[in-house]
Amino acid sequence: MAEGEAGCDSGRTGGAPILGALIAVAYGAAGLAFYLYSGRAEGSISPRLGFLLVALTSVPLGFYLLTALIFRFRWPRAASRWLIISGIAASYLLIAMGYRLDGALTAETMMRGDALVRQIEDYRRATGTYPRRLDEIGARPAPALDGSAFTYGRTEDGGYVLAFPSVAFLTCTRSSAAPEWVCEDY
């Protein structure tokens, strides 16, 4: 076998990089879908998990491309390689943007929850007790996260707990006993 024929097909010309284009589209679509589903409260099943798993398959694909380069065995044409790398990069960029959107909307929901806490505290100052239900305080802010809602409950010691479902299966809570928001997986 001649030196240029050692299994690396980088010298081939012609033909459309169909496989590279398909892989790029799959990764780009997974990243876009992840981003489009961002900013929503997630329950026990999230469609974003599937899209994240698709993006994570780029790790073994990247490993393959790296080992193909090092050991000079068959790897895709240059056009396919760049399409694959572009699809993976677009996927991860969209996922990062989705997580940033999640963080911003969670922070905004917490700020709206803080406004709701002020209304609850105003009610307590006016009546001497916390409301039994949120309906008793009138108009109230809604969470910024799509599909989320504030829940409220009284505690045995006469205090309250305010909560909302967040992203990544977290529930964020704040109470009369703990005035800072805490997000945990319950």
C-alpha positions as CSV (number, residue, x, y, z in Angstrom):
1,M,0.0,0.0,0.0
2,A,1.5,3.4,-0.9
3,E,2.0,6.1,1.7
4,G,-1.1,8.1,0.6
5,E,-3.2,5.0,0.9
6,A,-2.7,4.2,4.6
7,G,-6.5,4.1,5.2
8,C,-7.0,7.9,5.5
9,D,-9.4,9.0,2.7
10,S,-8.4,12.7,3.0
11,G,-7.1,12.6,-0.6
12,R,-10.3,11.5,-2.2
13,T,-12.2,14.1,-4.2
14,G,-15.7,14.3,-5.5
15,G,-19.0,13.2,-4.1
16,A,-21.4,15.0,-1.7
17,P,-20.6,14.8,2.0
18,I,-24.1,13.4,2.7
19,L,-23.2,11.6,6.0
20,G,-21.5,14.7,7.4
21,A,-24.5,16.8,6.4
22,L,-26.9,14.3,8.1
23,I,-24.8,14.2,11.3
24,A,-24.5,18.0,11.3
25,V,-28.3,18.4,10.9
26,A,-29.0,15.9,13.7
27,Y,-26.8,17.7,16.1
28,G,-27.9,21.1,15.1
29,A,-31.6,20.0,15.4
30,A,-31.0,18.5,18.8
31,G,-29.4,21.8,20.0
32,L,-32.2,23.9,18.6
33,A,-34.9,21.6,20.1
34,F,-33.1,21.8,23.5
35,Y,-33.0,25.6,23.2
36,L,-36.7,25.8,22.2
37,Y,-37.7,23.7,25.2
38,S,-35.7,25.9,27.6
39,G,-37.3,28.3,30.0
40,R,-40.0,25.8,31.0
41,A,-40.6,24.2,34.3
42,E,-39.8,20.5,34.0
43,G,-41.7,17.7,35.6
44,S,-40.7,14.1,35.9
45,I,-40.2,13.7,32.2
46,S,-38.4,16.3,30.1
47,P,-38.1,16.3,26.3
48,R,-34.8,18.2,26.7
49,L,-33.2,15.0,28.1
50,G,-33.4,13.3,24.7
51,F,-31.9,16.2,22.9
52,L,-29.1,16.5,25.4
53,L,-28.4,12.8,25.0
54,V,-28.1,13.3,21.2
55,A,-25.6,16.1,21.8
56,L,-23.6,14.0,24.2
57,T,-23.1,11.4,21.6
58,S,-20.7,13.9,20.0
59,V,-18.2,12.9,22.7
60,P,-17.5,9.4,21.2
61,L,-17.7,10.9,17.7
62,G,-15.1,13.5,18.6
63,F,-13.0,10.7,20.1
64,Y,-13.3,8.8,16.9
65,L,-12.2,11.8,14.8
66,L,-9.2,12.4,17.1
67,T,-8.1,8.8,17.1
68,A,-8.6,8.6,13.3
69,L,-6.3,11.6,13.0
70,I,-3.7,10.2,15.3
71,F,-3.6,6.7,14.0
72,R,-4.4,7.6,10.4
73,F,-7.2,5.3,9.8
74,R,-10.3,6.0,7.7
75,W,-12.0,9.2,8.6
76,P,-14.5,11.4,6.7
77,R,-13.7,13.7,3.9
78,A,-12.7,17.2,4.8
79,A,-16.1,18.6,3.9
80,S,-17.9,16.0,6.0
81,R,-15.5,16.7,9.0
82,W,-16.3,20.4,8.9
83,L,-20.0,19.8,8.7
84,I,-19.8,17.4,11.6
85,I,-17.7,19.8,13.7
86,S,-20.1,22.7,12.8
87,G,-23.2,20.6,13.8
88,I,-21.6,19.7,17.1
89,A,-20.5,23.3,17.8
90,A,-24.0,24.6,16.9
91,S,-25.6,22.0,19.2
92,Y,-23.4,22.9,22.2
93,L,-23.8,26.6,21.6
94,L,-27.6,26.3,21.5
95,I,-27.5,24.1,24.7
96,A,-25.4,26.7,26.5
97,M,-27.8,29.4,25.4
98,G,-30.7,27.3,26.7
99,Y,-29.1,26.9,30.1
100,R,-28.5,30.6,30.2
101,L,-32.1,31.3,29.4
102,D,-33.1,28.8,32.2
103,G,-31.0,30.7,34.7
104,A,-32.3,34.1,33.7
105,L,-35.9,33.0,33.8
106,T,-35.4,31.2,37.2
107,A,-33.8,34.4,38.6
108,E,-36.7,36.4,37.2
109,T,-39.2,34.0,38.8
110,M,-37.4,34.4,42.1
111,M,-37.7,38.1,41.9
112,R,-41.4,37.8,41.2
113,G,-41.6,35.5,44.1
114,D,-39.9,38.1,46.3
115,A,-42.7,40.6,45.2
116,L,-45.2,37.9,46.2
117,V,-43.5,37.5,49.6
118,R,-43.8,41.3,50.1
119,Q,-47.6,41.0,49.5
120,I,-47.8,38.1,51.9
121,E,-45.9,40.0,54.6
122,D,-48.1,43.1,53.9
123,Y,-51.2,40.9,54.5
124,R,-49.6,39.6,57.8
125,R,-49.0,43.1,59.0
126,A,-52.6,44.1,58.1
127,T,-54.3,41.1,59.6
128,G,-51.8,39.7,62.1
129,T,-51.6,36.3,60.4
130,Y,-50.4,34.9,57.1
131,P,-53.1,34.1,54.5
132,R,-54.4,30.6,54.4
133,R,-54.4,30.7,50.6
134,L,-52.8,33.0,48.0
135,D,-56.3,33.9,46.8
136,E,-56.7,36.0,49.9
137,I,-54.0,38.6,48.8
138,G,-55.6,39.4,45.5
139,A,-53.6,40.0,42.3
140,R,-50.2,38.4,42.3
141,P,-47.2,38.0,40.0
142,A,-46.9,34.9,37.8
143,P,-43.6,33.0,37.4
144,A,-41.5,33.9,34.4
145,L,-40.9,30.2,33.7
146,D,-43.4,28.7,31.3
147,G,-45.5,25.9,32.9
148,S,-44.6,27.0,36.4
149,A,-46.8,28.2,39.2
150,F,-46.3,29.5,42.7
151,T,-47.6,27.1,45.4
152,Y,-48.2,28.3,48.9
153,G,-48.8,26.5,52.2
154,R,-49.0,27.3,55.9
155,T,-46.6,25.6,58.3
156,E,-47.5,24.1,61.7
157,D,-45.7,27.0,63.5
158,G,-47.9,29.6,61.7
159,G,-45.4,30.5,59.0
160,Y,-45.6,29.8,55.3
161,V,-43.7,28.1,52.5
162,L,-43.7,29.5,48.9
163,A,-42.4,27.3,46.1
164,F,-42.3,26.9,42.3
165,P,-41.2,24.1,40.0
166,S,-38.1,25.1,38.1
167,V,-35.9,23.6,35.4
168,A,-33.8,20.4,35.7
169,F,-36.4,18.8,37.9
170,L,-35.7,21.3,40.7
171,T,-38.2,22.9,43.1
172,C,-37.3,26.3,44.5
173,T,-38.7,27.2,47.9
174,R,-38.6,30.1,50.2
175,S,-40.3,30.3,53.6
176,S,-41.0,32.6,56.5
177,A,-38.2,30.7,58.4
178,A,-35.7,30.8,55.5
179,P,-35.9,34.1,53.6
180,E,-33.5,33.0,50.7
181,W,-34.6,30.9,47.7
182,V,-33.3,27.3,47.8
183,C,-33.6,25.1,44.7
184,E,-33.4,21.3,45.3
185,D,-34.4,18.1,43.7
186,Y,-37.2,16.8,45.8
